[in-house]
Amino acid sequence: MNPVLAVHQATGLLSGVCQVFSPHHDARPEGQQPELVIIHGISLPPGEYGGPGVLQLFTGNLPANAHPYYAGIAALRVSAHLFIRRDGQLLQCVPLHRRAWHAGVSSFQDRPACNDYSLGIELEGSDDEPYADAQYAALATVLRLLQQHWPLLQGERIVGHSDVASGRKSDPGPAFDWLRLRALIDRPNP
């Protein structure tokens, strides 16, 4: 896990993490603070881990000819605030005070446009394969930190992509252990 995490309020950046900036973000609506966390799962190519594909997609540099799957997604303009690799490495792609383009057409409790008021955290994984222990630990640590800055980010305000884009998205999938995550969040910092 990353040694020391802290949120720099003015820049929206986390200290203690690697930053790989995406151009795929813009301003949140005036005065809007994060009120929701959306957990995603992604791997590129699908089911393969550790490669550059996800970060290439988020930075707009995914080579369409590098894998047959990439041809259909290389032109997408998507990002997330944070990306957690299988080994627990945490990377930041978008400042927390900016609107990352991660949820797409979405709604939470009948409120549309989740990107406006959410933080997107991508886990390197797939719907049907268990996520790694290190990912749960890193995710719980970063969620506890985010809750210190935005206390509303608790309980039912931590959701999966499938919860806000039902029928369109399935991630983080049935392999994601929500009970485990909630128990880790509630555990005092080590």
Backbone torsions as a table, in degrees:
resi	resn	phi	psi	omega
1	MET	NA	159.0	179.6
2	ASN	-67.9	140.3	-172.3
3	PRO	-62.8	-55.8	-176.9
4	VAL	-134.6	120.7	178.2
5	LEU	-108.5	138.0	175.2
6	ALA	-153.5	148.6	176.9
7	VAL	-97.9	126.5	173.1
8	HIS	-91.2	107.2	-172.6
9	GLN	-57.9	-41.3	-175.1
10	ALA	-68.6	-35.0	-176.5
11	THR	-102.0	-17.0	-175.8
12	GLY	73.5	16.4	-178.3
13	LEU	-99.8	148.7	173.6
14	LEU	-93.6	132.9	172.2
15	SER	-85.0	154.8	178.0
16	GLY	83.6	9.9	177.3
17	VAL	-129.8	156.7	174.7
18	CYS	-75.4	136.4	179.1
19	GLN	-113.1	123.9	177.4
20	VAL	-125.5	95.3	-167.7
21	PHE	-76.8	135.6	176.2
22	SER	-98.7	143.3	173.0
23	PRO	-82.9	-3.4	-172.7
24	HIS	-91.9	72.8	177.3
25	HIS	-160.8	166.0	175.9
26	ASP	-155.1	-172.2	-176.4
27	ALA	-74.5	142.6	170.5
28	ARG	-71.9	162.7	172.3
29	PRO	-56.6	149.0	-177.3
30	GLU	-48.5	125.4	176.0
31	GLY	76.3	0.6	-176.3
32	GLN	-78.1	126.7	175.8
33	GLN	-106.5	159.9	175.8
34	PRO	-61.5	132.2	178.9
35	GLU	-127.3	1.6	-173.3
36	LEU	-155.4	144.2	171.0
37	VAL	-117.2	130.2	178.4
38	ILE	-113.4	122.0	178.8
39	ILE	-94.0	130.7	-179.9
40	HIS	-120.3	165.4	170.5
41	GLY	-130.7	137.0	-178.4
42	ILE	-152.6	145.3	169.4
43	SER	-149.7	140.8	179.8
44	LEU	-139.5	125.4	-11.0
45	PRO	-57.9	160.6	-178.0
46	PRO	-51.9	130.3	178.6
47	GLY	80.4	0.9	178.3
48	GLU	-113.4	138.6	-173.8
49	TYR	-122.0	155.0	172.5
50	GLY	92.3	-9.9	-177.9
51	GLY	-86.6	-178.5	-177.0
52	PRO	-85.3	-4.5	-170.0
53	GLY	-55.3	-46.5	-176.6
54	VAL	-62.9	-48.4	-179.1
55	LEU	-67.5	-32.6	174.6
56	GLN	-63.9	-40.8	177.3
57	LEU	-62.6	-47.7	-177.2
58	PHE	-64.9	-27.8	-179.0
59	THR	-96.5	2.1	179.4
60	GLY	77.2	24.1	-176.3
61	ASN	-122.0	24.2	-178.8
62	LEU	-76.7	118.1	-179.6
63	PRO	-74.0	117.4	-175.6
64	ALA	-59.0	-26.2	-176.3
65	ASN	-97.1	3.9	-177.0
66	ALA	-77.6	-22.1	179.4
67	HIS	-158.1	143.3	-178.8
68	PRO	-54.3	-35.3	-179.5
69	TYR	-66.2	-30.0	-174.4
70	TYR	-68.1	-26.1	-176.9
71	ALA	-57.1	-35.5	-177.6
72	GLY	-85.3	-9.5	-175.8
73	ILE	-124.6	-9.6	-172.9
74	ALA	-58.0	-29.7	-177.4
75	ALA	-87.8	-4.3	179.9
76	LEU	-63.6	147.3	176.6
77	ARG	-113.6	87.8	-176.7
78	VAL	-130.3	159.9	178.7
79	SER	-162.5	179.4	172.3
80	ALA	-147.5	160.7	176.1
81	HIS	-68.2	-45.3	-175.1
82	LEU	-133.7	150.5	177.7
83	PHE	-132.3	128.2	-179.7
84	ILE	-116.6	116.0	179.5
85	ARG	-73.9	170.1	-178.1
86	ARG	-59.3	-32.9	-178.8
87	ASP	-84.4	4.9	178.9
88	GLY	91.1	-1.8	178.3
89	GLN	-62.8	130.5	-178.9
90	LEU	-104.5	127.4	178.1
91	LEU	-124.3	143.1	177.7
92	GLN	-108.0	131.4	-179.2
93	CYS	-112.2	-24.7	-178.5
94	VAL	-139.6	135.8	174.8
95	PRO	-57.2	144.3	-173.9
96	LEU	-64.8	-25.7	-179.4
97	HIS	-85.1	-3.1	178.9
98	ARG	-99.1	162.7	177.8
99	ARG	-91.2	109.8	174.5
100	ALA	-82.7	153.6	-176.4
101	TRP	-101.0	78.2	-173.1
102	HIS	-119.9	-30.6	-171.8
103	ALA	-93.4	-22.2	-177.4
104	GLY	63.3	-149.7	177.4
105	VAL	-66.1	118.0	-170.0
106	SER	-156.1	162.6	179.1
107	SER	-155.8	138.3	176.1
108	PHE	-126.7	121.4	-178.2
109	GLN	49.2	48.4	178.8
110	ASP	67.0	11.3	176.4
111	ARG	-102.9	116.6	-176.0
112	PRO	-78.5	177.7	172.5
113	ALA	58.8	58.8	-176.8
114	CYS	-58.1	-29.2	179.4
115	ASN	-56.9	-30.4	-178.2
116	ASP	-60.6	-34.5	-170.4
117	TYR	-129.9	19.0	-177.7
118	SER	-123.9	165.7	169.3
119	LEU	-112.2	133.7	179.9
120	GLY	-105.5	126.4	177.5
121	ILE	-121.4	117.6	179.1
122	GLU	-96.4	132.1	173.2
123	LEU	-105.8	135.2	176.2
124	GLU	-71.3	111.6	-177.4
125	GLY	175.9	-171.3	178.0
126	SER	-140.6	161.7	-174.0
127	ASP	-56.3	-34.5	-169.6
128	ASP	-105.6	2.3	-179.7
129	GLU	-116.2	130.8	-178.5
130	PRO	-54.2	141.5	175.2
131	TYR	-77.3	158.7	-173.6
132	ALA	-81.4	150.7	177.3
133	ASP	-52.2	-44.2	-178.0
134	ALA	-62.7	-31.4	178.3
135	GLN	-69.6	-42.6	177.6
136	TYR	-61.9	-42.5	-179.6
137	ALA	-63.0	-46.1	-179.7
138	ALA	-65.3	-41.9	-179.4
139	LEU	-64.2	-44.7	179.2
140	ALA	-62.5	-40.9	179.8
141	THR	-62.8	-46.5	-177.9
142	VAL	-70.3	-34.8	177.5
143	LEU	-65.9	-40.1	176.3
144	ARG	-61.6	-39.7	177.4
145	LEU	-63.8	-46.0	179.8
146	LEU	-62.4	-36.5	179.5
147	GLN	-66.6	-26.8	175.9
148	GLN	-66.5	-33.6	-177.6
149	HIS	-91.6	-31.8	-180.0
150	TRP	-133.0	84.3	-174.2
151	PRO	-57.9	-19.8	178.8
152	LEU	-65.6	-20.3	-175.5
153	LEU	-77.8	67.6	-177.1
154	GLN	-128.9	162.2	168.0
155	GLY	43.0	-115.3	-174.9
156	GLU	-70.1	-3.5	177.8
157	ARG	-95.3	12.5	169.5
158	ILE	-117.9	109.1	-170.3
159	VAL	-132.2	169.1	173.8
160	GLY	-92.1	160.0	176.4
161	HIS	-56.3	-37.9	179.4
162	SER	-62.4	-25.9	-179.9
163	ASP	-74.5	-27.0	-177.7
164	VAL	-106.5	-9.7	178.8
165	ALA	-135.6	49.4	-176.1
166	SER	-56.7	134.4	-178.9
167	GLY	85.9	-20.4	179.7
168	ARG	-105.8	-34.6	-178.4
169	LYS	-129.8	149.7	-178.3
170	SER	-120.4	-6.7	-175.7
171	ASP	-79.5	153.5	6.6
172	PRO	-77.8	-0.2	171.3
173	GLY	91.1	172.8	-177.8
174	PRO	-67.3	-17.8	179.1
175	ALA	-77.9	-11.4	179.8
176	PHE	-79.9	130.0	-175.1
177	ASP	-98.0	93.8	-178.2
178	TRP	-65.8	-38.4	179.4
179	LEU	-62.8	-41.5	178.0
180	ARG	-62.1	-45.8	179.9
181	LEU	-60.5	-46.8	-177.8
182	ARG	-62.8	-38.3	177.2
183	ALA	-64.5	-39.6	179.0
184	LEU	-68.5	-38.4	178.3
185	ILE	-62.8	-41.1	-176.6
186	ASP	-75.3	-16.0	179.7
187	ARG	-72.9	138.3	177.2
188	PRO	-59.9	151.3	177.3
189	ASN	-56.3	136.3	178.2
190	PRO	-67.6	NA	NA
